[in-house]
Amino acid sequence: MPARRFTAEEVDAAVAALADDPDRFTHTQEIVTHAAPGLQRVLNEALDAGGWFGEAHEAQIAGVAGTEDEPARLTALRTLIAEETRLAMLVGVAVGLELARELYADDHDHAEENG
């Protein structure tokens, strides 16, 4: 994938296009399902390298678990899950972009070899 900068408008248009055509994810879901174990490893390594796991993560879990007030504990748990989900999604998108770039590079290399 060639290095390129995208405008906010281009990204917004691309996101809107994805939302308008759910069927376009069928092949992608097959690829991701196949690659899931390796992608999980890459995602875990990226999160670990970014300092998102380890002592800070464990401290957050302990803080939520130790909250005495049940409604407050549930709110804290929901917040922690939402934050971790957003973080994993953002890192996952970054990994996905790099995966696409790598696949494109392989495709480009094969075209040069055969061309």
NORBELKA-V164022 format. One record per residue. N is the residue number from 1. RES is the residue in one small letter. PSI is psi in degrees with one decimal (* if undefined). D_LAST is the distance of its C-alpha to the last C-alpha in whole Angstrom. Layout:
# NORBELKA-V164022
n=N res=RES psi=PSI d_last=D_LAST
n=N res=RES psi=PSI d_last=D_LAST
This chain:
# NORBELKA-V164022
n=1 res=m psi=123.7 d_last=18
n=2 res=p psi=146.4 d_last=19
n=3 res=a psi=130.6 d_last=22
n=4 res=r psi=144.8 d_last=24
n=5 res=r psi=142.1 d_last=28
n=6 res=f psi=143.4 d_last=30
n=7 res=t psi=162.0 d_last=33
n=8 res=a psi=-36.8 d_last=36
n=9 res=e psi=-39.9 d_last=35
n=10 res=e psi=-41.9 d_last=32
n=11 res=v psi=-44.3 d_last=32
n=12 res=d psi=-42.4 d_last=36
n=13 res=a psi=-40.2 d_last=34
n=14 res=a psi=-42.4 d_last=31
n=15 res=v psi=-42.2 d_last=34
n=16 res=a psi=-40.8 d_last=36
n=17 res=a psi=-39.5 d_last=33
n=18 res=l psi=-41.2 d_last=33
n=19 res=a psi=-28.9 d_last=36
n=20 res=d psi=-12.9 d_last=36
n=21 res=d psi=79.1 d_last=34
n=22 res=p psi=-22.8 d_last=35
n=23 res=d psi=-21.8 d_last=33
n=24 res=r psi=-9.9 d_last=30
n=25 res=f psi=-7.2 d_last=30
n=26 res=t psi=-54.3 d_last=31
n=27 res=h psi=-40.9 d_last=27
n=28 res=t psi=-41.2 d_last=27
n=29 res=q psi=-37.8 d_last=31
n=30 res=e psi=-43.0 d_last=29
n=31 res=i psi=-46.5 d_last=27
n=32 res=v psi=-40.0 d_last=30
n=33 res=t psi=-42.8 d_last=32
n=34 res=h psi=-41.7 d_last=30
n=35 res=a psi=-0.3 d_last=29
n=36 res=a psi=-47.8 d_last=33
n=37 res=p psi=-45.1 d_last=34
n=38 res=g psi=-40.4 d_last=31
n=39 res=l psi=-37.3 d_last=31
n=40 res=q psi=-42.0 d_last=35
n=41 res=r psi=-44.8 d_last=35
n=42 res=v psi=-43.8 d_last=33
n=43 res=l psi=-46.0 d_last=35
n=44 res=n psi=-41.9 d_last=38
n=45 res=e psi=-40.4 d_last=37
n=46 res=a psi=-42.7 d_last=36
n=47 res=l psi=-40.9 d_last=40
n=48 res=d psi=-44.6 d_last=41
n=49 res=a psi=-30.9 d_last=40
n=50 res=g psi=-0.2 d_last=41
n=51 res=g psi=18.4 d_last=44
n=52 res=w psi=-15.1 d_last=45
n=53 res=f psi=-178.7 d_last=46
n=54 res=g psi=-148.9 d_last=49
n=55 res=e psi=-43.2 d_last=52
n=56 res=a psi=-43.7 d_last=52
n=57 res=h psi=-47.5 d_last=50
n=58 res=e psi=-37.1 d_last=53
n=59 res=a psi=-39.2 d_last=56
n=60 res=q psi=-43.6 d_last=55
n=61 res=i psi=-45.6 d_last=55
n=62 res=a psi=-38.8 d_last=58
n=63 res=g psi=-42.8 d_last=59
n=64 res=v psi=-47.0 d_last=59
n=65 res=a psi=-31.5 d_last=60
n=66 res=g psi=-1.2 d_last=63
n=67 res=t psi=121.3 d_last=64
n=68 res=e psi=-45.2 d_last=67
n=69 res=d psi=118.3 d_last=67
n=70 res=e psi=-47.6 d_last=66
n=71 res=p psi=-38.5 d_last=64
n=72 res=a psi=-38.7 d_last=63
n=73 res=r psi=-43.2 d_last=61
n=74 res=l psi=-40.3 d_last=60
n=75 res=t psi=-43.9 d_last=59
n=76 res=a psi=-39.7 d_last=57
n=77 res=l psi=-45.6 d_last=55
n=78 res=r psi=-41.3 d_last=54
n=79 res=t psi=-45.3 d_last=53
n=80 res=l psi=-44.7 d_last=51
n=81 res=i psi=-43.8 d_last=49
n=82 res=a psi=-42.8 d_last=48
n=83 res=e psi=-43.4 d_last=47
n=84 res=e psi=-35.5 d_last=45
n=85 res=t psi=-45.9 d_last=44
n=86 res=r psi=-44.2 d_last=43
n=87 res=l psi=-47.1 d_last=41
n=88 res=a psi=-37.7 d_last=39
n=89 res=m psi=-45.7 d_last=38
n=90 res=l psi=-44.6 d_last=37
n=91 res=v psi=-38.8 d_last=36
n=92 res=g psi=-39.7 d_last=34
n=93 res=v psi=-42.9 d_last=32
n=94 res=a psi=-43.1 d_last=31
n=95 res=v psi=-40.8 d_last=30
n=96 res=g psi=-41.2 d_last=28
n=97 res=l psi=-42.5 d_last=26
n=98 res=e psi=-35.6 d_last=25
n=99 res=l psi=-45.1 d_last=24
n=100 res=a psi=-42.3 d_last=22
n=101 res=r psi=-42.0 d_last=20
n=102 res=e psi=-43.8 d_last=20
n=103 res=l psi=-40.5 d_last=18
n=104 res=y psi=-40.8 d_last=16
n=105 res=a psi=-42.7 d_last=15
n=106 res=d psi=-43.6 d_last=14
n=107 res=d psi=-43.1 d_last=12
n=108 res=h psi=-42.2 d_last=10
n=109 res=d psi=-42.4 d_last=10
n=110 res=h psi=-38.5 d_last=8
n=111 res=a psi=-39.5 d_last=6
n=112 res=e psi=-37.7 d_last=5
n=113 res=e psi=-36.6 d_last=6
n=114 res=n psi=-5.4 d_last=4
n=115 res=g psi=* d_last=0
